[in-house]
Amino acid sequence: FAELHAAVPGLPLAASRVLPGIVLRRDFAAYCPAAGDLRARLVTQPLRPPLLGPGVELVVGSESQYEAALRWVSGRTEALMEHLQSNGVKLLLSSVKQDEVVICCAKSHGMSVVECLSSEEMALIREITGVSPYTPFGDDTHTEIAETAVATFCQPLLLGSRRCVHVGFASVGDFQPHCLVLCGPVDGVTEQHAAALQGAFTMLQQLYKRVD
C-alpha cells in the first residue's frame, strides 16, 4: 500500500483520484518523450565502469595516461548505452545515482532515466514485470537483451509542488496496479485518510481470504 498511494497536502480532498500504473516519487534525471510501448530496464549498479576493480591498484605515470584511462571509461560507457539503444531500451530505472556521463549518453541516445529508486519501488516493479535487474558489465554486450519490461506509458506528473514519474507496465500476471492519489489541506488529513483506506483494504483481504 505504501508504494501504491501518494499523499498530496495543500489540495482539496475532491482533487483525490485513482491513476493507472504506479507513481515513482522521483523526477526524471533525463526525459526523452516517446510514443507507444517502451522497453525498460532495471539497473542496480552504476553504468559508468570504474577505473579500478576491487583490490586493483592503478599506477599513472603521466597526465596523458590518466586521460587515456578516462577516455577508455567514457568509450565503455558509450558502447554500453549504444548496446541498450540497439536493443530498443528507452527507459532506465535505477536504484543508484548514475554518473553525469551516463545521463548525457542517455539523452543523446533517446533514453529516459529515473534514478535513486527505493528498494521497495524496485521490488514492486519486479513483481509487476517479472524482470530481474540488468548486470551491465557481466552480461555480454554483443548479444540481445532478452529480459526487458514493457512500459505502456511513462510521463512526468506534478503532484502539488512535487515532480514525479507516472509509469504503467504490462503485467506478467493478473495484477494491474493503480495508484491512489490522496489530497488534503494538511499532512494530518491525508495521513488519516491513508490509514483508514489501508485498514479497509486489510479488512477486505481478510474477508475474501480463502478458507480450506
N, C-alpha and C positions, 0 to 999 in steps of 0.2 A: 504494500500500500504506500510506503514511503516514496518509492520511485514512480508511482502511478498517480500522484496528486501533486499539485503545485499551489502553494498559498500565496495570494497576492493582496497585501494590505494596501489601503488607500483608495479602494474602489468599492462601489456599492455591491451589495450581495447579489443584486439582479444581474450583474456582469459575469457571474459564475457560469461555466459551461463545460461540456464534455468534448474533448478533442480526440479524433482517431490517432493512433500511434502513441509515441511517448515524447515527453518534453525533457531535453537534457539541459541542466542548469549551467550551461556554459555558452559563451559566444563563439562564433567561428574564429579560428586562428587564420583561416583562409576560406574564402567563399567564392565558388565559381558556379553560378546558376547552370542547371542542366535540366532538360525536359525528359520525361519518360522515366522508366526504371533505371536505377543506378546500382552498379556493383560496388559494394562496400567491403572494407577490410578492417578487421580489428587488429591493433598492434599494442603490445605491452612493453616494447623496448624502443630506445632511440633509433631512428632510421639513419642517422649520420654515424658511420662507423668510427670507433675510437682510434686514435693514433696508436695506442698501446693496448695490448691484451693483458689479462691478469698475470702478474709476475714477470712481465716483459719490460726490459729497460731500453730506452731509446737514447742512443748516443748521436748527437748532432754536431758535426764538425764545422759547419758554416751556415750562414743565413740562407744560402741557396738550397742546402739540403733540407732545411726546415720548410722552406717554401715549397719544395718538391713534395714533401710529405703532406702538406696541406692540399696541394693540387691533387694528390692521389686520393685523399679523403673526399674532396669535392667531386672528383670524377666517379668514385664509387657510389656516392650519393646520387649523382645524376643518372648513373646506369640503373640503380635500383628503382628510381622514380620512372624512368623510361620503361622498365620491365613491368611495373604496375600499370602504367598507361597502356602498354601494348596488350595487357590482359583485361582492358576495359574498366579498371578500377577508377571510380570517380569520387569516392568518399573514403577518407581515413578517419577511424575512430580510435583515439589513442588514450591510454591510461596515464601516459607520461608526457611531460612537456617536450616538444620537439625543438631541435635547433633551428635558428633562423634560416640556415641554408636549406633545410628540408621544407620550410614554409614557402620560401621563394621558388624552389623547384616545383612544389605542388601547384602553386599559382601558374607557373609557366606551362605546366602540363595539364591544366584544366581540372585540378583536383581540389575538392573542399576538404578541410581538416578541422576536426574538433579534438582538442587535447585536454589532458588533466581530468578525464572522466573517473568517477569513483569506482571502487571495486564492485559496489552494488549495481551501478549502472551497467558496467561491463557484464556482470553475471546475468542481468536481465536481458541484455541484447543476445547473449549466448543462448539463453533459454528460449528466446523467441525464434532465433535463426538457426540454431544448431551448429553454428560456426565457431571454430577454435581460433585463438589469436595467431597471427602470421609471424613466423620467425624470419626476420629479414636477411640474416646472413648465414642461417643454417639451411634454408630452402634453396634449391637450385634456381638461380636467376635466369636460366636459359630454358626453363620448362614452363608450361602453362600453369597458372594459379587456378586450381580446380575448386578450392573451397572459398567461396565468397558469399556474402549475404546480399540480398536484393532489397534495396530501399525503394519503395514506391513513390516517396517524395522526401525532400529534405530542404528546409527553408528556414529563414530567420523568423523569430517570434518575439514580440515585445510584450512582456507581462509587467504592467505598471511601468517602472523605470528600468527594469532588468531585461537585458537582451539574452534570449535563449535560442536553442536549436530545436525545431519541431521536425521529427522524422518518423516515417512509417515504414514498417518492414513486412515483407511477405513471410508469414509464419510457416514453420515446417509442420505445425500441428493445428489443433482447433483453437489454440489460444490467440485471440485477436485483441491486443492491448489497446486500451483507451486511457487517456489521461484526464483526470478531473481537475479543472482549474477553479479553485475556491477563492472568491473575492470577499473582502470585508473592510470596514473602515479602519480597523486596527488589527495588530497581530493577534491579540487575545481572542477576538471574534472568529477569525479564520482557524485558529488552533482548536477552539471549541467545536466548530463545525466539522473539522477534520477528525477529531476524536469521536464525535457522535457517529459519523459515517463509517469510520473504521469499526466501531462497535457493532453497527448494523450489519456490515458485511461479515463480521465474525459470527454473528448470530445466524445469518443465512447459511454460512458454511456448515455450522453445527446442525441446522435444521435439515439440510439436504445431504448430510453425511450418510454414506451407505451403511446399512445395518445388516450384518450377516444373519 
